Amino acid sequence: MKTEASKRCRQTGFSLVEMMVVVAIVMIMAAVALPNISQYFRTYTIRGGSQAFAGEMQSARSKGIMSNTNAGVSFVVVDRDSYRWVMEDLPTLAEQLGPLHDLPTGVEFEPTTAANSGPSVRFTRLGSFCNPGDTSSGCAAAVATVCTGPEMAAGGRCAYGTGLNFVEPVATPSGAVEIMLHERQTELRTTVRLVPGGRVYQNPGWETP
């Protein structure tokens, strides 16, 4: 008769072959997953910056509609890594200026020298927009003062590439403009496009030089 001790002796663990099979499966899964994980981390910074930028642009459009402002609401790329909205109907500059936002570290706006380009767009009370850089469109001139006081001294904000143009007209659809974002470390670029009706679209693709 088999004793309890002999039964316990036969209760062994995994065999070497079984462990090798498990290790092989884990390695195959890792090989499949790692490229996707690597791509996610490569695009994480610029993706976050692009989403925040597009969201704030959409917020500026909504303010133009809800406030029924006569002068519209300008959305300004202040310099190579800062942006804000400006509501010029309000009585003082402090009230007119929306919060100054910075792109994530390492991400910047790509300047352009295209014809009719500029630093801003102007949303109307109907939700559409006009391009102050296009002198033939009758759009009011771009707002001049977008940074004041402490912001100018706070870590060099509003001082990286001021005076450049970032809003570039594109051929398709007619009247649309886009702003390109560039991540310096990975050299990835993506665009945020504004179409004539005022809708904001993010480019889901990535461009490299």
Protein Blocks (a to p, Z undefined) as FASTA:
>chain_A
ZZfklmmmmmccddfklmmmmmmmmmmmmmmmmmmmmmmmmmmmmmmmmmmmmmmmmmmm
mmmmmnopaklpadddfblmbccdddfkbmbfklmpccdddddehiacdddfbehiafbd
cddfkopacdfklmknopacddfblcgcjlmmngoiaigoghiafbdcdfbdghiacddd
ddfklopacdddddfkopacddfbdcdZZ
